Amino acid sequence: MKNFKSQIALLFILIFSLKSTAQYQPKNLSKSDLKKANDWVDKTYSSLSQDEKLGQLFIVALYTNKGEDFINNVRNIVINEKIGGIILMQDDAAREINLVNEFQSKSKVPLMIGMDAEWGLYQRIATARKFPWAMTLGAIQDKNLIKEMSAKIAEDCHRMGINWDFAPVVDVNTNPNNPIIGNRSFGSEVQNVVNSAMAYSNGLQDNNILAAIKHFPGHGDTNTDSHLDLPEVSHDLKRLNEVELAPFKALMDKGIGGVMVAHLYVPSLESGKGIPASVSKNIITGLLKEKFGYKGLIITDALNMGAVAKRYKPGELDALAFKAGNDIMLFSDGVKEGKRLIQLAIDNKEISQNRVEESVKKILLTKYFLGLNQYEPKNPENINADLNNDSHKQIVQKMYSNALTLLKDDKKLLPLNCKETYYYVPLEEAPYQTFLDTMNLNTTLIVKKPSEISTIPANSKVIVAFHKDNSTAYKPYKISDSSKKILSDLSKNQNVILNVFGSAYALKDVDISKVSTVLVAYENNDDSMTATAKALNGKTKIWGRLPVLVNDKLKAGMGMDLNESVRTNLKNSKKVVL
């Protein structure tokens, strides 16, 4: 009996230890370091008034492109409401650094500074270098490369004074028509999402930048943009456990610091009609905290989004979110009222003071582990150059190169033969000059407009490129009927090499049965075009794999390897332009 009790006790310790690792902490943390951290948390918590404790639960948005009145309003909230953090939005990096320095100096407890930087700081700072979207990263087979990339993002975050990147997205995108996730997801296969997200998170947190997996309980199969209205995920529990919830269950005991809760209605998890996950006690407290045992920070998606902002008043929404189990209310538009209503709920014994203590101490401990107890101001000088230099370019080029996915090469047209002349037909709406210029360094391309394709001699080698507008991650991926007809016409009597500079979903309703060679580059920008041109010319290996199910014939995991070749007799050709 004694032995049995010992085994039970040991089991309890092991379970507790596993669960306790869910909150972020630096690697190789000693018992002494942990004691110092907890002592600081206890001392800081005890020094705070109730109003200051409640303030720690809120993060508000800072824009530098909305005028001085907006900035002054944020300044007043920082000073008067004693908030816990700021999320940086658009657009002036140097101004943001100066404001963060100012706000940190005026805060009794250092502020947590967050940013949506899924594809790097470029997501909010236009002068920064853009890193690839998650779908592009999902095509990469060596996940260590993703970790290398996110480590660079972590470096950029430190340069800006940011300590929390609200990434990665771990939604399994099973719906090609998803208007808000799409390119932001690593793919349609659970394991690929898990492996990619783990690499991304490690690259951040190994470099002392907090990660947040999102959007719990899973935003991948939705037809509605939650920025505009409330999406519904109507799957049964079996499907939710196998797909939507699976990445969160796989990752949340790996020390990932945060989980962001989505504004989704999931009837299988919440019996109350139309109640968003972000204010659902059943989903946050019942499922995420109690059933899954997650101990890290739980943060709402932005509370200004239409899915919830249309249904609840500012402040009321914040209080509902906290009562549901969230630790932090992100992008709050009602801090003062939210604090009042949370305190009223405590006074009415709807929630306990212990609930406040739990969340605030988690927040404080995370701040300590991130080094915010020893905050040092950041220098705004040369910030734009520091966020976009040769080191960024090299990593980005490597990512796009390793993502390239060869789906077909029936006639072995790749790599290109530099001694031959190729025709090039650029289609769709986006720029293509960088691709043309890079190709023409080693291979002669004769550019043909769609109206000129009849002048191409039969049995020629023709590069057809879908150049889709990728100015945002949410641009439509579909290929026009006119482009599909041109591709079909050319495939009848030409040797066609099709390059897709856009989402893999672009091929969803494109007939490629008579196209000899099909290569997916995932995005249309200078870096992806340069990487593609080098690969076509045999200078880099092609070995990406399709990260999403496109249609019945193009399934996740498809792709062919093409090793780089030694090229001889390379020649520079005169650039041919339209």
C-alpha positions in Angstrom: 0.0 0.0 0.0 2.8 2.3 0.9 4.5 1.6 -2.4 1.3 2.3 -4.3 0.9 5.6 -2.5 4.5 6.5 -3.5 3.8 5.6 -7.1 0.7 7.8 -7.1 2.6 10.7 -5.5 5.4 10.3 -8.1 2.8 10.2 -10.9 1.2 13.4 -9.5 4.6 15.1 -9.5 5.4 14.0 -13.0 2.0 15.2 -14.3 2.4 18.5 -12.4 5.9 19.0 -13.8 4.7 18.3 -17.4 1.8 20.8 -17.0 4.0 23.4 -15.3 6.3 23.4 -18.3 3.5 24.9 -20.4 4.4 28.4 -19.2 7.3 29.9 -20.9 10.6 29.9 -19.1 14.2 30.3 -20.4 16.1 27.1 -21.0 18.6 25.8 -18.4 16.8 27.8 -15.6 18.3 26.9 -12.2 16.3 26.5 -9.0 18.0 29.6 -7.8 16.9 31.6 -10.9 13.4 30.3 -10.5 13.3 31.4 -6.8 14.6 34.9 -7.8 11.9 35.1 -10.4 9.1 34.1 -8.0 10.4 36.4 -5.3 10.3 39.3 -7.8 6.8 38.4 -8.8 5.5 38.2 -5.2 7.2 41.4 -4.3 5.9 43.3 -7.4 2.4 41.9 -7.0 2.2 42.9 -3.3 3.3 46.5 -4.3 0.4 47.0 -6.7 -2.9 48.5 -5.9 -6.0 46.7 -7.0 -6.4 49.1 -9.9 -2.8 48.5 -10.9 -3.3 44.8 -10.8 -6.3 45.0 -13.0 -4.4 47.2 -15.4 -1.9 44.4 -16.1 -4.7 42.5 -17.8 -4.9 44.9 -20.8 -3.0 45.5 -23.9 -3.9 48.5 -26.1 -2.9 49.3 -29.7 -0.4 52.0 -30.7 -0.4 53.4 -34.2 1.9 56.2 -35.4 -0.1 56.9 -38.5 -3.3 58.1 -36.8 -2.3 61.5 -35.6 -1.2 63.0 -32.3 -4.6 62.8 -30.7 -4.5 59.1 -31.0 -1.0 58.9 -29.6 -2.0 61.2 -26.7 -5.0 59.0 -25.9 -2.7 55.9 -25.7 -0.2 57.9 -23.5 -3.1 58.8 -21.1 -4.2 55.2 -20.9 -0.6 54.1 -20.1 -0.3 56.7 -17.4 -3.8 56.6 -15.9 -4.9 53.0 -16.4 -1.6 51.4 -15.6 -2.0 48.9 -18.4 0.1 45.8 -18.9 1.2 46.2 -22.5 1.1 47.7 -26.0 0.7 46.1 -29.4 2.6 48.0 -32.1 0.7 48.6 -35.3 1.6 50.8 -38.3 3.9 52.4 -39.3 7.0 54.5 -38.2 9.6 52.2 -36.5 11.8 55.1 -35.1 8.7 56.9 -33.7 7.4 53.6 -32.2 10.8 53.0 -30.4 10.7 56.6 -29.0 7.2 56.1 -27.8 7.9 52.7 -26.2 10.9 54.2 -24.4 8.7 57.0 -23.1 5.8 54.7 -22.0 8.2 52.2 -20.4 9.7 55.1 -18.3 6.3 56.0 -17.1 5.2 52.5 -16.2 5.6 51.1 -12.6 5.6 47.6 -14.1 7.4 47.3 -17.4 5.1 47.0 -20.4 4.8 43.9 -22.5 5.4 45.0 -26.1 3.7 42.8 -28.7 3.4 42.8 -32.5 1.8 40.6 -35.2 5.0 39.7 -36.9 4.1 36.4 -38.6 6.1 37.2 -41.6 8.5 39.5 -39.7 8.1 43.1 -38.7 7.2 43.9 -42.3 3.7 42.9 -41.3 3.5 46.3 -39.5 6.6 48.1 -40.5 6.8 48.7 -44.3 10.6 49.5 -44.2 11.4 46.1 -42.7 12.3 43.0 -44.7 9.4 40.7 -45.6 9.8 37.1 -44.6 7.8 34.4 -46.4 4.2 33.6 -45.4 3.5 30.4 -43.4 2.1 28.5 -46.5 5.5 29.1 -48.2 7.3 27.9 -45.1 5.1 24.8 -44.9 6.6 23.7 -48.2 10.1 23.6 -46.7 11.3 20.2 -45.7 14.1 21.2 -43.5 12.3 22.8 -40.6 15.5 24.0 -39.1 15.4 26.7 -41.7 12.2 28.0 -40.3 13.8 28.2 -36.9 16.7 30.1 -38.4 14.3 32.5 -39.9 12.3 33.1 -36.8 15.5 33.6 -34.8 16.2 36.5 -37.2 12.7 37.8 -36.5 13.5 37.6 -32.8 16.6 39.6 -33.4 14.5 42.3 -35.1 12.0 42.3 -32.3 14.8 42.9 -29.7 16.0 45.8 -31.9 12.5 47.4 -31.7 11.9 46.7 -28.0 9.3 44.0 -28.8 9.1 41.0 -26.5 6.0 39.1 -27.8 5.4 38.0 -31.4 1.8 37.0 -31.8 2.8 34.0 -34.0 2.8 31.4 -35.3 -0.6 30.6 -36.7 -1.3 26.9 -36.1 -4.7 26.8 -37.8 -5.0 23.8 -40.2 -6.2 25.4 -43.4 -8.5 22.9 -44.9 -10.7 25.4 -46.7 -9.2 27.0 -49.9 -11.8 29.7 -49.7 -10.8 30.8 -46.1 -10.7 34.6 -46.4 -8.5 35.3 -43.4 -6.1 32.4 -42.8 -5.0 30.9 -46.1 -1.4 32.0 -46.7 -1.0 32.4 -42.9 -1.3 28.7 -42.3 1.5 26.2 -42.7 -0.9 23.9 -44.5 -3.7 21.4 -44.5 -1.9 18.6 -42.8 -1.7 18.5 -39.0 1.8 17.1 -38.6 3.3 19.6 -41.0 1.6 22.4 -39.1 2.9 21.1 -35.8 6.5 20.6 -37.0 6.6 24.0 -38.8 5.1 25.8 -35.8 7.4 24.2 -33.3 10.4 25.3 -35.3 9.0 28.8 -35.6 8.2 29.0 -31.9 11.7 27.7 -30.9 13.4 30.2 -33.0 11.6 33.0 -31.1 11.7 31.6 -27.6 15.2 30.3 -27.7 16.1 33.9 -28.3 13.9 35.3 -25.5 10.9 36.4 -27.6 7.6 35.0 -26.5 5.5 33.1 -29.0 1.7 32.7 -29.2 0.0 29.9 -31.1 -3.2 31.0 -32.6 -6.2 31.0 -33.2 -7.6 28.6 -30.6 -9.7 26.4 -31.1 -8.9 26.5 -34.8 -9.7 29.0 -37.6 -8.7 26.9 -40.6 -12.1 25.9 -41.9 -14.0 29.2 -42.1 -15.7 31.1 -44.8 -16.1 34.4 -42.8 -13.4 36.9 -41.9 -13.6 37.4 -38.1 -12.4 40.9 -38.6 -15.9 41.5 -40.1 -18.3 39.0 -38.5 -18.5 35.9 -36.4 -17.4 32.7 -38.2 -18.9 29.4 -37.3 -16.9 26.1 -37.2 -19.6 23.4 -37.2 -17.6 20.2 -37.1 -18.3 17.5 -34.5 -16.0 16.7 -31.6 -14.2 13.8 -33.5 -13.2 16.1 -36.4 -12.2 18.9 -34.1 -10.0 16.7 -32.1 -8.4 15.2 -35.2 -7.8 18.4 -37.1 -8.6 21.8 -35.5 -7.5 21.1 -31.9 -4.7 18.7 -32.8 -1.9 21.3 -33.3 -2.8 23.1 -30.0 -2.8 19.8 -28.1 0.5 18.8 -29.6 2.2 22.1 -28.9 0.8 23.5 -25.6 3.0 21.4 -23.3 6.1 22.4 -25.2 6.7 25.6 -23.2 5.1 27.9 -25.8 4.3 31.1 -23.9 0.9 32.0 -25.2 -2.3 30.8 -26.7 -4.5 33.3 -28.6 -8.2 32.6 -28.6 -10.2 33.3 -31.7 -13.5 35.0 -32.2 -15.3 31.8 -33.5 -18.6 30.2 -32.7 -18.0 26.4 -32.3 -21.3 24.8 -31.3 -19.7 21.4 -30.5 -17.7 23.1 -27.8 -20.1 25.9 -26.6 -23.8 25.2 -26.1 -24.7 28.9 -25.8 -25.9 30.0 -29.2 -23.6 32.4 -31.0 -21.1 32.8 -28.1 -17.6 33.4 -29.4 -14.8 31.2 -28.2 -13.0 34.3 -26.9 -15.7 34.8 -24.3 -16.6 31.2 -23.7 -15.9 29.8 -20.3 -16.6 26.3 -21.6 -13.8 26.7 -24.2 -11.2 28.7 -22.3 -11.5 27.5 -18.7 -13.2 24.1 -19.3 -11.3 22.9 -22.3 -8.0 24.9 -22.6 -7.1 25.3 -19.0 -8.8 22.4 -17.2 -9.0 19.6 -19.8 -5.8 20.4 -21.7 -4.0 21.7 -18.6 -2.5 24.8 -20.3 -0.6 27.0 -17.8 0.8 29.7 -20.1 -0.7 33.1 -21.0 -4.1 33.1 -22.6 -4.8 36.1 -24.7 -7.8 37.1 -26.7 -7.6 38.0 -30.4 -8.0 41.7 -31.0 -11.2 42.9 -29.3 -11.9 45.6 -31.9 -12.7 42.9 -34.5 -16.2 42.9 -35.9 -16.9 39.3 -34.8 -17.2 40.6 -31.2 -17.2 44.4 -31.4 -20.6 44.2 -33.1 -22.0 42.1 -30.3 -20.7 43.6 -27.2 -19.8 47.1 -25.8 -16.2 48.0 -25.0 -15.5 47.2 -21.4 -18.4 44.7 -21.3 -16.5 42.6 -23.8 -13.3 42.8 -21.8 -15.0 41.7 -18.6 -16.7 38.8 -20.3 -13.4 37.7 -21.8 -11.7 37.8 -18.4 -14.5 35.9 -16.7 -14.3 33.3 -19.4 -10.6 32.6 -18.5 -8.4 34.9 -20.6 -5.4 36.4 -18.8 -5.0 39.3 -21.2 -7.5 41.3 -23.3 -5.7 42.4 -26.5 -6.5 45.6 -28.4 -8.9 46.7 -25.7 -11.1 49.7 -26.6 -12.6 49.9 -23.1 -9.9 49.6 -20.4 -11.4 51.8 -17.8 -14.9 50.3 -18.1 -13.5 46.8 -18.3 -11.6 47.3 -15.0 -14.8 48.6 -13.4 -16.8 45.6 -14.5 -14.2 43.1 -13.5 -14.0 44.6 -10.1 -17.8 44.6 -9.9 -17.8 40.9 -10.8 -15.3 40.3 -7.9 -17.5 42.3 -5.5 -20.5 40.3 -6.6 -18.5 37.0 -6.1 -18.9 36.1 -9.8 -15.2 35.6 -9.8 -12.6 35.5 -7.0 -9.7 37.7 -6.3 -7.6 34.6 -6.7 -8.5 34.6 -10.3 -6.9 38.1 -10.7 -3.9 37.0 -8.8 -3.5 33.9 -11.0 -3.5 35.9 -14.2 -1.4 38.9 -12.9 1.3 36.6 -11.5 1.5 34.7 -14.8 1.9 38.0 -16.6 4.6 39.2 -14.1 6.5 35.9 -14.2 6.6 36.1 -18.0 7.8 39.7 -17.9 10.6 38.7 -15.6 11.7 35.7 -17.8 11.7 38.1 -20.8 14.1 40.4 -18.9 11.6 43.2 -18.5 12.6 43.7 -14.9 15.8 45.2 -16.3 14.4 47.1 -19.2 16.9 49.2 -21.2 15.7 51.9 -23.7 16.2 51.1 -27.4 18.1 53.4 -29.9 15.9 54.5 -32.9 18.9 55.5 -35.0 19.4 53.5 -38.2 16.4 51.3 -37.3 15.2 51.0 -40.9 18.6 49.8 -42.1 18.9 47.4 -39.2 15.5 45.8 -40.2 16.4 45.3 -43.8 20.0 44.4 -44.6 22.1 41.7 -46.4 21.6 39.2 -43.5 17.8 39.5 -44.0 18.2 39.1 -47.7 20.3 36.0 -47.4 17.8 34.2 -45.1 14.8 35.2 -47.1 16.4 34.0 -50.3 17.1 30.7 -48.6 13.5 30.3 -47.5 12.0 30.9 -50.9 14.6 28.7 -52.6 13.9 25.8 -50.3 10.1 26.2 -50.6 10.0 25.9 -54.4 7.8 22.9 -55.3 8.2 21.0 -58.6 4.9 19.1 -59.3 5.7 18.0 -62.8 8.6 17.8 -65.3 7.3 15.2 -67.8 9.7 16.2 -70.6 12.7 16.9 -68.3 12.8 20.6 -69.3 14.6 21.6 -66.1 17.1 22.8 -65.5 17.0 25.2 -68.5 19.7 25.0 -71.1 21.5 28.3 -71.3 22.4 27.7 -75.0 18.7 27.7 -75.9 16.3 30.5 -76.4 13.0 30.4 -74.4 9.8 32.4 -74.8 8.2 34.0 -71.8 4.5 34.8 -71.4 3.8 36.7 -68.1 0.1 36.5 -67.0 -2.1 37.9 -64.3 -1.8 41.3 -62.6 1.5 41.6 -60.7 5.0 42.8 -61.7 7.4 40.4 -63.2 10.5 42.4 -64.1 12.7 41.0 -61.4 12.1 37.5 -62.7 12.9 38.5 -66.3 16.0 40.4 -65.3 17.4 37.5 -63.2 16.6 35.0 -65.9 18.3 37.0 -68.6 21.6 36.8 -66.7 22.1 33.3 -67.9 19.3 32.5 -70.3 17.7 34.3 -73.2 14.0 35.0 -72.8 11.9 36.5 -75.6 8.9 38.2 -74.0 5.5 37.7 -75.6 2.3 39.4 -74.8 -0.9 37.2 -74.7 -1.9 38.7 -78.0 1.4 37.6 -79.5 1.4 33.9 -78.6 0.4 32.8 -82.1 3.8 34.1 -83.3 5.7 31.6 -81.1 7.0 28.7 -83.3 5.5 25.3 -82.7 7.4 23.0 -80.3 9.2 25.9 -78.6 10.0 26.0 -75.0 7.7 28.5 -73.4 7.8 29.8 -69.8 4.3 30.8 -68.7 4.1 32.6 -65.3 1.1 33.4 -63.2 2.2 36.6 -61.4 -0.4 37.1 -58.7 -0.8 40.2 -56.7 0.7 39.4 -53.2 0.6 42.9 -51.8 -1.3 41.5 -48.8 -1.7 37.9 -47.6 -5.4 38.1 -48.3 -5.4 38.8 -52.0 -7.5 36.4 -54.2 -5.6 33.5 -55.5 -7.8 32.5 -58.4 -6.5 32.5 -62.0 -8.5 34.4 -64.6 -10.4 32.6 -67.3 -8.3 34.4 -69.9 -5.0 33.2 -68.4 -6.3 29.6 -68.2 -7.3 29.8 -71.9 -3.8 31.1 -72.9 -2.2 28.3 -70.9 -4.5 25.7 -72.6 -3.8 27.1 -76.1 0.0 27.1 -75.5 0.0 23.5 -74.1 -1.5 22.2 -77.4 1.7 22.6 -79.4 4.4 24.0 -77.1 6.6 22.7 -74.4 5.3 24.7 -71.5 7.0 25.4 -68.2 4.4 26.9 -65.8 5.6 28.9 -62.8 3.0 29.9 -60.2 4.0 33.0 -58.4 1.1 32.8 -56.0 -0.7 30.5 -53.7 -0.7 26.8 -54.4 -4.5 27.1 -54.4 -4.2 29.0 -57.7 -4.0 25.5 -59.4 -7.3 24.4 -57.9 -9.3 24.7 -61.1 -6.4 25.0 -63.6 -6.0 22.1 -66.1 -2.3 21.1 -66.0 -2.7 17.7 -67.6 -1.0 18.8 -70.8 1.5 21.1 -69.2 4.9 19.5 -69.2 6.4 21.3 -66.2 4.8 22.9 -63.2 6.6 24.8 -60.4 5.0 26.6 -57.5 6.8 29.5 -56.0 3.9 30.5 -53.6 4.5 34.3 -53.7 5.2 37.1 -56.2 7.9 39.4 -54.9 11.5 40.2 -55.8 12.9 37.5 -53.5 10.6 34.7 -54.7 11.3 35.7 -58.3 15.0 35.7 -57.8 15.0 32.4 -56.1 12.9 30.8 -58.8 15.1 32.1 -61.6 18.2 30.7 -59.9 16.5 27.3 -59.5 15.3 27.2 -63.1 18.8 27.8 -64.2 20.1 24.9 -62.1 21.9 26.9 -59.5 19.9 25.7 -56.5 18.1 22.5 -55.6 14.4 22.2 -55.8 12.9 20.0 -53.1 9.8 21.6 -51.6 6.6 19.7 -51.0 3.0 20.9 -51.5 1.7 22.0 -48.1 -2.0 22.0 -48.9 -4.6 19.8 -50.5 -5.4 21.7 -53.7 -7.7 19.3 -55.5 -8.2 15.6 -56.1 -5.0 15.4 -58.2 -2.8 17.8 -56.3 -2.5 16.6 -52.7 -0.4 17.7 -49.8 3.0 16.2 -49.8 3.4 16.1 -53.5 6.7 17.3 -55.1 9.8 16.2 -57.0 13.4 16.7 -56.2 15.6 18.4 -58.7 19.3 18.7 -57.8 21.3 21.7 -58.8 23.5 21.1 -61.9 26.9 22.3 -62.8 26.4 24.8 -65.7 29.0 25.5 -68.3 29.3 28.0 -71.0 27.0 30.4 -69.3 26.4 33.5 -71.3 25.0 36.9 -70.7 22.2 37.7 -73.0 20.8 41.0 -73.9 17.6 41.7 -72.0 14.5 41.5 -74.0 11.6 43.8 -72.9 8.1 44.4 -73.9 
